[in-house]
Amino acid sequence: MVDSQRRLPAEWEPQSGVMLAWPHVESDWADLLDQVRPVVIEIVRQVARCESVLLLVDEAETVREILTASGVSMERVRLVELPTNDTWTRDYGPVTVRDGDAPCLLDFGFNGWGLKFAADRDNRASRHLYAAGLFGANPLQTVGLILEGGSIESDGAGTILTTSDCLLSANRNPHLNQSGIEAELKQLFGASQVLWLNHGHLAGDDTDNHIDILARFVPGNTIVHMLCDDPDDPHFEAFAAMHEELKGFRNAAGEPYRLVALPWPKPKKNRHGGLLAPSYANFLMINGVVLVPVYGDAKDAEALETVFGCFHDREVIGIDCSPLLEQGGSLHCMTMQFPTGVIG
């Protein structure tokens, strides 16, 4: 039975802060720190203009000196020394629901995107933060389900959007079929329906097609999504099929969504020659601002204009996230937002 008092807020609703993790020498960023740290610094700088930042670090004083020297205002930045495997807090940070008016943080199991990478430290992060009092008096509920935050989208009105490739992966919850997972999602998030995307993928992605690199809910009953316009691109057919799926989706009231297509940037190659396909859909909504990843591509300006068209009441800021692609993610993947009332 679905809990009618529980709701997963939309990302554009008021927030109290955003969590990130600092790239360190014991992570996969070890030989790319000079490239990736400036990206993290810029994300922290922009978020701290609007709300609190909770930054997980390996050594607080050193990071404080780096941020201060970079001109980051530290008034809203809280550094927490906590060992992590990696920096993708979207996928191991707690997901916050509202039980009535009160926040409740859900601590899902994290197994390195289906047992692909070490995740022991990341999987414990939420419990360590809770034990340290970082979430105030708000409860933390440990959930017996493997789930990453980047695999789900909420419109704040009863609909969860996800992908079948990710949530039905055999290495996540093999004891549950699609109907079983759907029942869990409805119960945990107070949702009335789950919409499953069966098409769409990005080269260089290790997440089994997280929804936040493909299609995103934004205000006004709208879904912003990637769409490939190059018939010679290997992504073309999959994204065309995804677009057709999105056309058939309806919200909880039975209404079709307005669809807005983001431009298709040129694919990039990583330092080993592997193909990467950057996604403009991996943007982050914070108080009064939308932070959009850009990649030094000719389509960057069009992407920013497209996002601005969905947020006339917010500032839209582009951040060059090209270095993040080397590990298969981008801006939204680096962050986890907290609704109002969670952190100060």
C-alpha positions in Angstrom: 0.0 0.0 0.0 1.4 3.4 -1.0 2.0 5.9 1.8 -0.2 8.9 0.9 1.8 11.1 3.3 5.1 10.4 1.6 6.4 12.3 -1.4 9.7 12.6 -3.3 10.1 16.4 -4.0 11.0 17.6 -7.5 14.5 18.9 -7.7 13.4 22.5 -8.5 11.6 22.7 -5.1 13.3 24.8 -2.4 16.6 23.3 -1.1 18.7 23.6 2.0 22.0 22.5 0.4 23.9 20.2 -1.9 26.5 17.5 -1.2 29.7 16.8 -3.2 32.9 14.9 -2.6 36.4 16.2 -3.2 38.5 14.2 -5.7 41.5 12.7 -3.9 44.6 10.6 -4.6 43.0 7.3 -3.6 40.1 7.7 -6.1 40.0 7.0 -9.8 40.8 10.7 -10.3 44.3 10.2 -8.9 46.1 11.1 -12.2 43.6 13.7 -13.2 43.3 15.9 -10.1 44.7 19.0 -11.8 41.9 18.8 -14.3 38.9 17.7 -12.2 39.4 19.8 -9.1 38.8 23.1 -10.8 35.4 21.8 -12.0 34.5 20.8 -8.4 35.7 24.2 -7.1 33.4 26.0 -9.6 30.4 23.9 -8.7 31.0 24.6 -5.0 31.4 28.3 -5.7 28.1 28.5 -7.6 26.1 26.4 -5.2 27.5 28.4 -2.2 26.0 31.6 -3.7 22.5 30.1 -3.2 22.6 27.6 -0.4 24.7 25.4 1.8 27.4 23.0 0.6 28.3 19.8 2.3 31.7 18.8 1.0 33.2 15.3 1.8 36.9 15.6 1.9 40.0 13.6 2.8 41.8 16.4 4.6 39.7 19.4 5.6 42.4 22.1 6.2 44.1 21.5 2.9 40.8 21.7 1.0 39.8 24.8 2.9 43.1 26.5 1.8 42.5 25.5 -1.8 38.9 26.7 -1.9 39.8 30.0 -0.1 42.7 30.6 -2.5 40.2 30.1 -5.3 37.9 32.8 -4.1 35.2 30.5 -2.8 33.1 32.1 -0.1 33.3 29.6 2.8 30.4 31.0 4.9 28.0 28.3 3.5 30.6 25.6 2.9 30.9 22.8 5.5 33.9 20.4 5.1 33.4 16.9 6.5 36.4 14.5 6.7 35.0 11.2 5.4 36.7 8.5 3.4 35.1 7.9 0.0 35.8 5.6 -2.9 34.7 8.2 -5.5 33.0 11.5 -6.1 29.6 10.5 -7.5 27.5 11.5 -4.5 24.3 11.5 -6.6 24.4 7.8 -6.5 25.4 7.0 -2.9 24.1 10.1 -1.1 20.7 9.8 0.7 17.5 10.5 -1.2 15.2 12.8 0.8 11.5 12.3 0.8 8.9 14.2 2.8 6.6 12.4 5.2 3.9 15.1 5.5 6.0 18.2 6.1 9.0 16.4 7.7 12.0 15.3 5.8 13.1 11.7 5.9 16.4 10.5 4.4 16.5 7.2 2.6 19.8 5.3 2.6 19.7 2.9 -0.3 22.3 0.2 -0.8 25.1 1.2 -3.2 27.1 -1.6 -4.9 29.2 0.3 -7.4 26.7 0.4 -10.3 26.0 -3.3 -10.3 29.4 -4.5 -8.9 31.5 -2.7 -11.4 33.6 -0.7 -8.9 34.6 -0.7 -5.3 32.0 1.0 -3.2 32.5 0.0 0.5 33.3 3.5 1.7 30.7 5.2 -0.4 28.0 2.8 0.8 28.6 3.8 4.4 28.7 7.6 3.8 25.1 8.4 4.6 25.2 6.5 7.9 28.4 8.2 8.9 27.0 11.6 8.1 23.8 10.8 10.1 25.8 9.6 13.1 27.8 12.8 13.0 24.6 14.9 13.2 24.9 16.4 9.8 21.2 15.9 9.1 19.9 17.4 12.3 17.0 15.6 13.9 15.8 14.2 10.6 15.5 10.4 10.5 17.6 8.2 8.3 15.9 5.0 7.0 18.1 2.2 5.8 16.5 0.6 2.8 17.1 -3.0 1.6 17.2 -2.0 -2.1 20.1 -1.3 -4.4 19.4 2.1 -6.0 21.4 5.1 -7.2 20.0 8.6 -7.0 20.8 9.2 -10.7 18.5 6.4 -11.7 15.3 8.1 -10.7 13.5 11.4 -11.5 10.5 12.8 -9.7 8.0 15.4 -10.9 7.0 16.0 -7.3 3.4 15.1 -8.2 3.4 11.3 -7.9 5.4 10.2 -11.0 8.8 8.5 -10.9 10.8 8.3 -14.2 13.5 5.6 -14.6 15.1 3.2 -17.1 14.6 -0.5 -17.4 18.3 -1.1 -18.3 19.4 0.3 -14.9 16.8 -0.8 -12.4 16.3 -4.2 -13.9 20.0 -4.9 -14.0 20.8 -8.4 -12.8 23.5 -7.2 -10.5 21.3 -4.8 -8.5 18.2 -6.4 -7.2 18.0 -9.9 -8.9 15.4 -11.1 -6.4 12.9 -8.6 -7.7 11.2 -8.4 -11.1 9.9 -5.2 -12.7 6.6 -5.3 -10.8 8.3 -6.0 -7.6 10.7 -3.0 -8.0 7.9 -0.8 -9.1 5.9 -1.7 -5.9 9.0 -0.8 -3.8 9.4 2.6 -5.6 5.8 3.5 -5.1 5.9 2.6 -1.4 9.3 4.3 -0.7 8.5 7.5 -2.6 4.7 7.7 -2.2 4.4 7.6 -6.0 1.3 6.7 -7.9 3.1 5.6 -11.0 6.5 4.6 -12.4 7.3 5.4 -16.0 10.0 3.1 -17.5 12.2 4.1 -20.4 13.4 1.2 -22.5 15.5 3.1 -25.0 18.3 5.6 -25.0 22.0 5.2 -24.0 25.3 7.1 -24.0 28.7 5.8 -24.9 31.1 5.8 -22.1 28.4 5.4 -19.4 29.0 2.9 -16.6 25.6 3.3 -14.9 23.5 1.1 -17.2 21.6 4.2 -18.5 20.8 6.5 -15.6 17.8 8.6 -16.3 19.7 11.8 -15.4 21.8 11.6 -18.5 18.8 11.0 -20.8 15.6 12.8 -19.7 14.7 15.2 -16.8 11.6 16.6 -15.3 11.4 20.4 -15.2 8.6 22.7 -14.1 5.4 23.1 -16.2 4.7 19.4 -16.8 7.8 19.2 -19.0 10.4 16.6 -19.8 13.8 17.9 -21.2 15.6 15.2 -23.0 18.6 14.4 -25.2 17.9 13.8 -28.9 20.4 12.9 -31.6 20.0 14.7 -34.9 22.9 13.0 -36.8 21.7 9.9 -38.7 25.3 8.7 -38.9 25.8 8.8 -35.1 25.5 5.4 -33.4 23.1 6.9 -30.9 20.6 8.1 -33.5 18.1 5.2 -33.5 18.1 4.6 -29.7 17.3 8.3 -29.0 14.7 8.4 -31.7 13.0 5.4 -30.1 13.3 7.1 -26.7 11.6 10.2 -28.1 8.7 8.1 -29.3 8.4 6.5 -25.8 8.4 9.9 -24.1 5.6 11.1 -26.4 3.4 8.3 -25.0 4.0 9.1 -21.4 1.3 10.7 -19.2 1.5 12.3 -15.8 -0.5 11.1 -12.8 -3.5 13.2 -14.0 -3.4 11.5 -17.4 -2.0 14.5 -19.3 0.8 14.3 -21.8 4.1 15.9 -21.0 5.5 18.8 -23.0 8.8 17.6 -24.5 11.8 19.8 -25.0 14.8 18.4 -26.9 18.4 19.3 -26.0 21.0 19.6 -28.7 23.4 16.8 -29.5 27.1 17.7 -29.0 29.9 16.1 -30.9 31.0 12.9 -29.3 34.4 13.1 -27.5 37.1 10.5 -26.9 38.8 9.9 -23.6 42.5 9.8 -23.1 42.5 6.1 -24.0 40.6 6.7 -27.3 37.3 5.4 -26.0 34.1 7.1 -27.2 32.3 9.5 -24.9 29.0 11.2 -25.5 28.5 14.3 -23.2 25.0 15.0 -22.0 23.5 18.4 -21.5 20.6 16.7 -19.5 22.9 16.3 -16.5 22.1 19.7 -15.1 21.5 20.6 -11.5 18.6 22.7 -10.2 19.3 24.8 -7.1 17.7 27.8 -5.5 17.2 30.4 -8.2 19.8 28.9 -10.5 20.3 26.0 -13.0 23.9 24.8 -13.4 24.3 23.3 -16.8 27.3 21.2 -18.0 29.0 22.4 -21.1 31.9 20.8 -23.0 33.6 23.4 -25.2 31.2 22.3 -28.0 29.6 24.4 -30.7 26.2 23.4 -29.2 26.9 24.7 -25.7 25.2 28.0 -26.3 22.1 26.4 -27.7 21.9 24.0 -24.8 22.0 26.9 -22.3 19.3 28.7 -24.2 17.2 25.6 -24.3 17.4 25.1 -20.5 16.8 28.8 -19.9 13.6 28.5 -22.0 12.3 26.1 -19.3 13.4 28.3 -16.3 12.6 31.9 -17.1 12.6 32.7 -13.4 16.2 31.3 -12.8 19.7 32.2 -13.8 21.3 29.6 -16.1 25.0 29.1 -15.7 27.2 26.9 -17.8 30.2 25.0 -16.2 32.8 23.3 -18.3 32.5 19.7 -17.2 34.7 18.1 -19.9 37.1 16.6 -17.4 34.2 14.8 -15.6 33.6 12.8 -18.8 36.8 10.9 -18.3 35.1 8.9 -15.5 31.8 8.6 -17.3 29.8 11.3 -15.5 29.0 15.0 -15.4 27.6 17.8 -13.2 24.4 16.3 -11.8 26.2 13.0 -11.1 28.7 14.9 -8.8 25.9 16.3 -6.6 23.0 15.4 -4.3 20.6 18.1 -3.3 18.7 18.3 0.1 15.3 19.9 0.3 14.6 22.6 2.9 14.9 21.5 6.5 17.7 18.9 6.1 21.1 20.8 6.5 21.9 24.3 7.7 
